[in-house]
Amino acid sequence: MSLWPDAVDRLFNPSPQVSVLQLGGGRICLVVDDALVDPQAAVDWACRQTFEEPCGFPYPGQVLPAPPALAARAAEFFAVHLRGALGARRTLSQSVRMAMVTTPPAALSPVQWQCHRDRLGPVEGDPLLAASVLYLFRDPALGGTSFYAPKVPMALVDRMVLEAQVLEPRIYADRYGLRPGYMVGDNDYFERVAQVPAKWNRLIAYDGGLFHSGDIGDPQGLSADPAQGRLTINGFFTCRRRAS
C-alpha cells in the first residue's frame, strides 16, 4: 500500500509554469498545470479515506483534512511560487483539505445558490486570504471555477448574504427571484468576469475576497467516490499583505 504523501519526497512540481488570468481591476488568478508530481497517487490515497460532512462552513459536499505532509508541502508551494504574485509577503496560517462536491442542487441552502467570498475569522490588521483549488478529476464537465462582480450595490449584496443565512429557502427564493441550484453564469445580481476550466492536475490560486463559485454545470455527474467525483485539494492561506 502506498504511503502517500508521507513517503514521497516531492509532492508538487518543483519547476511549475505559472500563467496569469486577468480578472479586471488589477486582480488576477494564477493557473498552474501539472501541479502534482503524481496526481493519481493522491486520488488513490483519497479512495482509502473516509470523507465527512463539513462542520462550521457551507461547503456543498464532503471534506477531509489534509494529512500534515500534504498541508506542509502545499503551504511551501504556495509561498515559493504563488504568494508574491498575489500581493502577499508572509503566510500567517493555512488550512488545507480534500473536498468533493456531492450535494444535489435541490438540497442546497440559500447561501450556496450564489457565488461567495471566502471569509476570515477575527484577525488583526488587514490580511489577505488567498485560496487555491487543485482539480483531481479528469471529466471537465464536473466544473472549474468562475469569478464574478456584483451588478448591484454592495449594500444589497451584503443584505442578501446575511438573509441567506437566516431566511427559510422559500422566503429567500421569493424575495430575490432565485431558485435552488449551482450558479453557472450571470444572474440579476452578478456577472461572470472570468472562467477557468477544470483540467486534470491543474491548480489555481486567487484572492479569496473575490466573488467566485465552482462551475457545477453537470450535477448529475457528482459522486461521493473520489475516483469518479469532483475531487479537489483546497487551500486557504492567511497572509500579510505586501507593502505597496
Steps between C-alpha positions, in 0.01 A plus 500: 500500500633845409600722788414812304554777598735428793750286308517728195793741478338729244123541491489816291668584170830669595508704177140603431391718211273769642266691270295805592131551426390863524175552689473876459579777742856376538384170648634170378464124519815291476478174304747211535468186289673174600505617862558162669781265411270197535135611504363147467667407828298778665176360358591145602575621853169689518313185397620329818385781730168592659363841405248674726243777486659841570452663838494877536505600132248451217692277261256304278647156546755305702844593628812344647778689681826466310768289669783711648750417226261613227401816687865592557599445138195692374592795722858485379395490134268796555770703677769436239304523176173686556489722808701793367299529179181529707641795693597327823835463674448266796266212580351533849290183495368241258230239469506225237237237435378257238142554391230358276188683386215252547185695596209479251386844378158472666662437839720811497440769761452864388861591584604248235281636221734793431869562458684578821809650659720307740469643850755553774434461870603775741851613405716803557592739221399450139625156391449346159317167492636321196329186374605218272319213331674197348276298269548124534238376253519435128147592390496876430119494507519476879599864494782745550470837672341831400557850633227760535441871557185648655249667270319660794615722789707326767240591762255269321763227463579517872130478588455200272795322660361565848145398418618183324618381840176571689203482262314185405587392145149568369492852640852575375417368153186712472671811632791491256361305206751218542454124504706214646794405283865556427597833346635456147497847349347846523184573694320818608759571769838387364680484168768244421828675420723196446487121490772240554413160352579196708793292386664193650777605742438873450537734798363853521570764767326831559394758757219330693338840549388489137156365423537152354320170462557150372349441156276202572324492165446124500390407855384159379867403480575577864607202709626421850757266346837681481589301190194629314389823667610863517802445726708809579768613741397836643747731671441817703794719595471799731780736396650833588456736208807629323563869557407706195 
